[in-house]
Amino acid sequence: MARILVTLLGKAVANYKSATYVFEDKNTRTSRFFGLELAKQVKPDQLVILGTTGSMWDNLLLETELSHRTDLEQALLNIGEAAQQDRVEQATLNQLAIELSNTLNLPCRLSLIPYGRTQLEQTQTLEQLVGFFASGDTAILDISHGLRHLPMLVQQSSLLLQTLKNVQIEAIYYGALELSQESLTPVMRLDGLLEIDRWSEALYYYDRSGDYASFAALLEQSGFSKHATDSLKDAAFFEQTNNIHKAWAKLRQFLSALHKEEGLCSPHARLFLPALKQRFAWVSQQNPEQRQASVAWLALENGSLLRATLYGFEAFISRLTVEHQGNVDNFDNRDQAKAHYEALRPTTTWQAYRLLRGIRNQLAHSSTHTHQEVKKAVANRVVLSETLQSIFKTLIPRQTV
């Protein structure tokens, strides 16, 4: 598993200005090319430099000890001319990468990327970036130089690396030349912005699944205590095991901890806390048993038909149990309420209930003695979805939160 630094190189119009970069540890390094100084600072196992056929490859190499090599003088002149004509070749870069590796005492790759004029070229750049890494590697990314759209592609590549290759993003650096003061250029860390992406993904997942345990790891990383996140995990567990009152109690416990600790969490996490609290509003605004109906509707809307069926059935039994003045978490109370209902067979809901019970048994147990109406409902995705929607409107109509 390697730590790989990826940096960008801009187009050969004019050489970069020399700048003195100030790192977090107050160490300073001076160069025209931030990526070279960053490599000295973070000491990666490998350096990857990306540029186009018109990037200033010659100026980059002349910034190193290669500028003193008389045997490379013609090669550097040639690549400079090629850059001006926008026709640098990968074979040339491969040869010079060997020389640069020896000079820096660091394995280096010089790699051509397309300009990114089209979506296809942008995707090719992303594929190329991802291809530099193996599973378990660590990425250090530098977006200081290069064409202005490339930082966006690098940011997207960081998401892909985490998802596709299990690559850890150690840092994203930016040498902010435009913020220089008194001849010193600050080095900014932008990897915290990845936390925003992770929060966005977690909210998206919750809105599709209703499973709030997906927030637990993020909350821990953002500074919340294990006590708080364990309460959230427990709430999710009790909800999934149909113990809705315990889920309700644990979620109230979590929200109490959230209120006490939110001032200690990361700034990025604080952006999302209002949205998180909004999604947990059912704790104070609904009866706990109505949560099951909400999750059933949510699962139905997002095509999770098995989850919708199971939660929809249990939500209706919970409703019957409450009407029967029983405890929704007590198996005997639930069974008695169900038996009482099945003995009465109310005309307004009985057909919908019987069909839902049959669909639930078919999906949960693969029953072979299924009523024809149930077979018809489960034979087609669209039909099942429409059937469940009709049943839910009758048995567990939506509640206004």
C-alpha positions as a printed NumPy array, in Angstrom:
array([[  0.   ,   0.   ,   0.   ],
       [  1.541,   3.251,  -1.188],
       [  1.147,   6.951,  -0.433],
       [  0.847,   8.623,  -3.827],
       [  0.993,  12.361,  -4.459],
       [ -0.822,  13.561,  -7.584],
       [ -0.121,  17.092,  -8.829],
       [ -1.09 ,  19.079, -11.924],
       [  0.873,  21.048, -14.497],
       [ -0.457,  24.035, -16.413],
       [ -0.248,  25.035, -20.062],
       [  2.989,  26.429, -21.508],
       [  2.113,  30.108, -21.815],
       [  4.556,  31.57 , -19.319],
       [  6.455,  30.086, -16.43 ],
       [  4.902,  30.214, -12.966],
       [  6.033,  32.863, -10.521],
       [  8.36 ,  31.758,  -7.777],
       [  6.586,  31.667,  -4.406],
       [  7.488,  30.887,  -0.826],
       [  4.87 ,  28.478,   0.463],
       [  3.996,  28.311,   4.167],
       [  2.765,  24.923,   5.42 ],
       [  0.695,  24.124,   8.515],
       [  3.807,  23.409,  10.547],
       [  5.133,  26.899,   9.594],
       [  7.798,  25.306,   7.404],
       [  8.497,  27.333,   4.226],
       [  9.579,  26.136,   0.789],
       [ 10.278,  28.227,  -2.306],
       [  9.7  ,  27.166,  -5.908],
       [  7.784,  27.952,  -9.101],
       [  6.117,  24.546,  -8.877],
       [  4.224,  23.87 ,  -5.669],
       [  3.957,  20.13 ,  -6.344],
       [  7.736,  19.69 ,  -6.145],
       [  7.893,  21.396,  -2.754],
       [  4.849,  19.517,  -1.544],
       [  6.624,  16.254,  -2.378],
       [  9.535,  17.297,  -0.156],
       [  7.122,  18.253,   2.604],
       [  4.87 ,  15.183,   2.698],
       [  7.424,  12.591,   1.471],
       [  5.158,  10.327,  -0.621],
       [  6.131,   6.899,  -1.912],
       [  5.393,   8.01 ,  -5.46 ],
       [  4.88 ,  11.289,  -7.328],
       [  2.454,  11.526, -10.257],
       [  2.471,  14.694, -12.368],
       [ -0.407,  15.179, -14.78 ],
       [ -0.418,  17.573, -17.715],
       [ -1.566,  17.99 , -21.287],
       [  0.331,  17.869, -24.569],
       [  0.794,  21.626, -24.16 ],
       [  1.836,  21.795, -20.498],
       [  5.131,  23.392, -19.422],
       [  6.985,  20.113, -18.924],
       [ 10.341,  21.717, -19.73 ],
       [  9.942,  24.462, -17.125],
       [  9.005,  21.893, -14.502],
       [ 12.072,  19.771, -15.194],
       [ 14.346,  22.816, -15.338],
       [ 13.245,  23.618, -11.779],
       [ 15.093,  20.481, -10.624],
       [ 18.721,  19.361, -10.76 ],
       [ 18.052,  18.131, -14.28 ],
       [ 18.721,  21.715, -15.407],
       [ 22.442,  21.095, -14.734],
       [ 22.584,  17.965, -16.885],
       [ 24.322,  18.846, -20.168],
       [ 23.367,  15.457, -21.591],
       [ 19.692,  16.371, -21.225],
       [ 19.96 ,  19.886, -22.626],
       [ 18.707,  18.95 , -26.081],
       [ 15.927,  16.75 , -24.702],
       [ 14.642,  19.618, -22.562],
       [ 14.786,  22.002, -25.517],
       [ 12.863,  19.504, -27.626],
       [ 10.105,  18.989, -25.079],
       [  9.809,  22.767, -24.668],
       [  9.282,  23.178, -28.402],
       [  6.801,  20.29 , -28.419],
       [  4.828,  21.904, -25.585],
       [  4.643,  25.199, -27.498],
       [  3.253,  23.265, -30.472],
       [  0.898,  21.228, -28.236],
       [  2.394,  17.882, -29.267],
       [  4.273,  16.449, -26.272],
       [  4.341,  12.66 , -26.493],
       [  3.934,  10.147, -23.678],
       [  7.037,   8.207, -24.773],
       [  9.165,  11.324, -24.214],
       [  7.668,  11.828, -20.768],
       [  8.335,   8.199, -19.861],
       [ 12.062,   8.653, -20.579],
       [ 12.273,  11.923, -18.658],
       [ 10.327,  10.408, -15.73 ],
       [ 13.209,   7.966, -15.241],
       [ 15.667,  10.866, -15.013],
       [ 13.402,  12.81 , -12.655],
       [ 12.96 ,   9.768, -10.415],
       [ 16.713,   9.404, -10.071],
       [ 17.155,  13.113,  -9.391],
       [ 14.446,  13.341,  -6.732],
       [ 15.192,   9.877,  -5.36 ],
       [ 11.458,   9.298,  -5.638],
       [  9.525,   7.151,  -8.14 ],
       [  7.875,   9.587, -10.563],
       [  5.29 ,   9.263, -13.315],
       [  4.731,  11.998, -15.877],
       [  1.412,  11.366, -17.549],
       [ -0.555,  13.049, -20.317],
       [ -4.232,  13.718, -19.756],
       [ -6.745,  15.12 , -22.272],
       [ -7.849,  18.74 , -22.073],
       [-11.285,  17.723, -20.849],
       [-13.194,  19.587, -23.527],
       [-15.926,  16.935, -23.598],
       [-17.558,  14.644, -21.064],
       [-15.711,  11.734, -22.66 ],
       [-12.341,  13.423, -22.124],
       [-13.298,  14.328, -18.561],
       [-14.239,  10.728, -17.862],
       [-10.965,   9.539, -19.388],
       [ -9.063,  11.785, -16.967],
       [-11.017,  10.337, -14.041],
       [-10.314,   6.794, -15.222],
       [ -6.642,   7.633, -15.543],
       [ -6.477,   9.119, -12.054],
       [ -8.193,   6.124, -10.503],
       [ -5.855,   3.807, -12.413],
       [ -2.79 ,   5.147, -10.6  ],
       [ -4.003,   3.615,  -7.337],
       [ -4.424,   0.114,  -5.969],
       [ -6.863,  -0.913,  -3.268],
       [ -5.721,   0.311,   0.126],
       [ -3.398,   3.036,  -1.164],
       [ -3.375,   6.567,   0.25 ],
       [ -3.859,   9.617,  -1.96 ],
       [ -2.42 ,  13.105,  -1.499],
       [ -3.85 ,  15.492,  -4.084],
       [ -2.581,  18.904,  -5.2  ],
       [ -4.844,  21.21 ,  -7.213],
       [ -2.627,  24.322,  -7.283],
       [ -1.73 ,  24.354, -10.982],
       [ -3.336,  23.219, -14.214],
       [ -6.416,  24.208, -16.178],
       [ -9.179,  25.698, -14.069],
       [-11.62 ,  22.825, -14.479],
       [ -9.102,  20.2  , -13.36 ],
       [ -9.561,  20.79 ,  -9.599],
       [-13.19 ,  19.718, -10.015],
       [-12.083,  16.519, -11.721],
       [ -9.535,  15.868,  -8.974],
       [-12.24 ,  16.359,  -6.348],
       [-14.492,  13.894,  -8.178],
       [-11.601,  11.455,  -8.453],
       [-11.211,  11.582,  -4.672],
       [-14.791,  10.369,  -4.296],
       [-14.249,   7.623,  -6.851],
       [-11.017,   6.525,  -5.2  ],
       [-12.758,   6.051,  -1.882],
       [-15.711,   4.225,  -3.423],
       [-14.065,   2.097,  -6.115],
       [-10.593,   1.432,  -4.741],
       [-10.924,   1.847,  -0.962],
       [ -8.241,   4.543,  -1.175],
       [ -7.825,   6.859,   1.807],
       [ -7.624,  10.575,   0.989],
       [ -4.894,  11.925,   3.26 ],
       [ -5.104,  15.524,   2.077],
       [ -6.031,  17.878,  -0.754],
       [ -3.6  ,  20.806,  -0.989],
       [ -3.807,  24.186,  -2.667],
       [ -0.956,  26.687,  -2.815],
       [ -3.008,  29.898,  -2.74 ],
       [ -0.769,  32.296,  -4.678],
       [ -3.539,  34.912,  -4.898],
       [ -3.625,  35.093,  -1.073],
       [  0.101,  35.843,  -0.722],
       [  1.044,  38.452,   1.843],
       [  4.488,  39.817,   2.603],
       [  5.999,  37.426,   0.036],
       [  4.522,  34.388,   1.779],
       [  1.957,  32.117,   0.127],
       [ -0.392,  30.112,   2.387],
       [ -0.908,  26.413,   1.779],
       [ -4.569,  25.492,   2.205],
       [ -6.032,  22.105,   3.105],
       [ -9.272,  21.404,   1.239],
       [ -9.839,  17.752,   2.136],
       [-12.335,  18.798,   4.819],
       [-14.728,  19.511,   1.97 ],
       [-14.956,  15.755,   1.397],
       [-16.901,  15.584,   4.652],
       [-19.634,  17.578,   2.922],
       [-19.832,  14.945,   0.198],
       [-20.078,  12.174,   2.783],
       [-22.877,  13.985,   4.607],
       [-24.747,  14.531,   1.354],
       [-24.454,  10.826,   0.546],
       [-25.66 ,   9.853,   4.024],
       [-28.713,  12.111,   3.767],
       [-29.48 ,  10.73 ,   0.316],
       [-29.214,   7.159,   1.624],
       [-31.443,   7.938,   4.591],
       [-34.073,   9.543,   2.38 ],
       [-34.202,   6.366,   0.306],
       [-33.959,   3.784,   3.102],
       [-35.114,   5.403,   6.339],
       [-32.115,   3.789,   8.065],
       [-30.519,   6.443,  10.254],
       [-27.657,   4.191,  11.354],
       [-25.878,   5.438,   8.221],
       [-25.162,   8.679,  10.096],
       [-23.319,   6.991,  12.979],
       [-19.816,   6.768,  11.482],
       [-20.044,  10.316,  10.122],
       [-21.103,  11.677,  13.493],
       [-18.183,   9.964,  15.216],
       [-15.737,  11.362,  12.647],
       [-17.293,  14.805,  13.131],
       [-16.571,  14.824,  16.864],
       [-19.644,  13.341,  18.522],
       [-19.202,  10.946,  21.423],
       [-19.49 ,   7.183,  21.185],
       [-22.369,   7.426,  23.662],
       [-24.336,   9.546,  21.195],
       [-23.637,   7.388,  18.155],
       [-24.291,   4.149,  20.052],
       [-27.743,   5.488,  20.922],
       [-28.371,   6.076,  17.23 ],
       [-27.148,   2.599,  16.279],
       [-29.34 ,   1.059,  18.982],
       [-32.351,   3.039,  17.761],
       [-31.831,   1.707,  14.238],
       [-31.463,  -1.842,  15.557],
       [-34.667,  -1.695,  17.599],
       [-36.56 ,  -0.228,  14.678],
       [-35.357,  -2.993,  12.366],
       [-36.36 ,  -5.636,  14.93 ],
       [-39.857,  -4.155,  15.284],
       [-39.314,  -2.781,  18.792],
       [-40.584,   0.666,  17.963],
       [-40.926,   2.038,  21.501],
       [-37.312,   1.202,  22.326],
       [-36.245,   2.731,  19.016],
       [-38.191,   5.866,  19.951],
       [-36.564,   6.038,  23.398],
       [-33.051,   5.53 ,  22.017],
       [-33.551,   8.168,  19.355],
       [-34.745,  10.658,  21.994],
       [-31.586,   9.813,  23.932],
       [-29.494,  10.48 ,  20.841],
       [-31.185,  13.822,  20.152],
       [-30.512,  14.899,  23.732],
       [-26.805,  14.099,  23.27 ],
       [-26.831,  15.837,  19.901],
       [-28.134,  19.015,  21.507],
       [-25.39 ,  18.951,  24.148],
       [-22.509,  18.135,  21.795],
       [-23.299,  20.008,  18.584],
       [-21.044,  22.908,  19.579],
       [-18.066,  20.521,  19.636],
       [-18.522,  18.995,  16.191],
       [-16.813,  19.963,  12.951],
       [-17.998,  23.078,  11.074],
       [-18.985,  20.971,   8.078],
       [-21.145,  18.688,  10.218],
       [-22.934,  21.69 ,  11.722],
       [-24.161,  22.604,   8.24 ],
       [-26.147,  19.367,   8.13 ],
       [-27.468,  19.155,  11.699],
       [-30.691,  21.091,  10.94 ],
       [-31.481,  18.662,   8.115],
       [-30.701,  15.743,  10.431],
       [-33.008,  17.046,  13.156],
       [-35.756,  17.613,  10.61 ],
       [-35.613,  13.972,   9.582],
       [-35.955,  12.904,  13.221],
       [-38.906,  15.199,  13.895],
       [-41.216,  12.194,  14.173],
       [-39.851,  11.56 ,  17.667],
       [-41.746,  14.53 ,  19.079],
       [-44.507,  14.983,  16.505],
       [-45.783,  11.432,  15.933],
       [-46.771,   8.472,  18.011],
       [-43.888,   5.965,  17.837],
       [-46.003,   3.334,  16.078],
       [-46.644,   5.753,  13.206],
       [-42.929,   5.597,  12.411],
       [-43.402,   2.13 ,  10.933],
       [-45.972,   3.457,   8.507],
       [-43.628,   6.288,   7.499],
       [-40.795,   3.831,   6.809],
       [-43.166,   1.588,   4.859],
       [-44.222,   4.485,   2.625],
       [-40.597,   5.563,   2.214],
       [-39.537,   2.059,   1.181],
       [-42.427,   1.858,  -1.271],
       [-41.521,   5.178,  -2.899],
       [-37.935,   4.031,  -3.391],
       [-38.74 ,   0.603,  -4.783],
       [-37.735,  -1.456,  -1.737],
       [-40.868,  -3.59 ,  -2.017],
       [-39.943,  -6.342,   0.45 ],
       [-39.104,  -3.77 ,   3.13 ],
       [-42.286,  -1.859,   2.308],
       [-44.422,  -4.979,   2.625],
       [-42.947,  -6.089,   5.944],
       [-43.085,  -2.641,   7.532],
       [-46.541,  -1.96 ,   6.12 ],
       [-47.939,  -5.146,   7.625],
       [-46.314,  -4.542,  11.008],
       [-47.451,  -0.907,  10.988],
       [-51.057,  -2.   ,  10.598],
       [-50.728,  -4.564,  13.403],
       [-49.251,  -1.801,  15.589],
       [-52.244,   0.382,  14.759],
       [-54.613,  -2.444,  15.736],
       [-52.685,  -3.01 ,  18.963],
       [-52.975,   0.66 ,  19.938],
       [-56.7  ,   0.625,  19.171],
       [-56.926,  -2.514,  21.329],
       [-55.122,  -0.565,  24.104],
       [-52.148,  -2.909,  24.021],
       [-48.383,  -2.441,  23.987],
       [-47.075,  -2.456,  20.412],
       [-43.817,  -4.037,  21.584],
       [-45.564,  -6.926,  23.35 ],
       [-45.911,  -9.99 ,  21.129],
       [-48.982, -11.32 ,  22.967],
       [-50.719,  -7.938,  22.768],
       [-50.015,  -7.763,  19.04 ],
       [-51.209, -11.33 ,  18.477],
       [-54.403, -10.719,  20.446],
       [-55.152,  -7.53 ,  18.527],
       [-54.572,  -9.31 ,  15.217],
       [-56.738, -12.272,  16.217],
       [-59.517,  -9.941,  17.33 ],
       [-59.393,  -8.082,  14.02 ],
       [-59.37 , -11.284,  11.936],
       [-62.386, -12.532,  13.853],
       [-64.311,  -9.322,  13.137],
       [-63.225,  -8.895,   9.492],
       [-64.313,  -5.241,   9.113],
       [-65.609,  -4.685,   5.621],
       [-63.774,  -1.39 ,   5.105],
       [-60.275,  -2.845,   5.508],
       [-60.525,  -6.626,   5.412],
       [-59.808,  -7.162,   1.694],
       [-56.782,  -4.888,   1.79 ],
       [-55.486,  -6.582,   4.95 ],
       [-55.991, -10.084,   3.573],
       [-54.112,  -9.191,   0.387],
       [-51.259,  -7.55 ,   2.307],
       [-51.002, -10.562,   4.604],
       [-50.82 , -12.865,   1.598],
       [-48.149, -10.746,  -0.119],
       [-46.165, -10.567,   3.1  ],
       [-46.301, -14.365,   3.545],
       [-45.339, -14.93 ,  -0.083],
       [-42.324, -12.616,   0.088],
       [-41.177, -13.667,   3.557],
       [-41.778, -17.403,   3.316],
       [-42.107, -18.152,  -0.426],
       [-45.444, -19.784,   0.267],
       [-46.486, -22.323,  -2.378],
       [-50.211, -22.216,  -1.521],
       [-50.75 , -18.619,  -2.566],
       [-54.102, -17.121,  -3.488],
       [-54.435, -16.193,  -7.157],
       [-54.772, -12.493,  -6.312],
       [-51.443, -12.607,  -4.452],
       [-49.72 , -14.427,  -7.314],
       [-50.909, -11.735,  -9.692],
       [-49.643,  -8.941,  -7.415],
       [-46.123, -10.349,  -6.946],
       [-45.592, -11.38 , -10.558],
       [-44.8  ,  -7.858, -11.745],
       [-42.812,  -5.022, -10.162],
       [-45.169,  -2.281, -11.309],
       [-48.296,  -4.2  , -10.273],
       [-46.856,  -4.969,  -6.831],
       [-45.917,  -1.343,  -6.28 ],
       [-49.368,  -0.107,  -7.308],
       [-51.062,  -2.801,  -5.21 ],
       [-49.087,  -1.886,  -2.088],
       [-49.838,   1.799,  -2.614],
       [-53.575,   1.052,  -2.753],
       [-53.343,  -1.149,   0.343],
       [-51.35 ,   1.428,   2.304],
       [-53.893,   4.16 ,   1.537],
       [-56.519,   1.964,   3.157],
       [-54.598,   0.482,   6.083],
       [-51.857,   2.983,   6.963],
       [-52.719,   6.327,   5.368],
       [-50.03 ,   8.981,   5.494],
       [-49.696,  11.105,   8.6  ],
       [-48.868,  14.811,   8.435],
       [-45.69 ,  15.486,  10.409]])
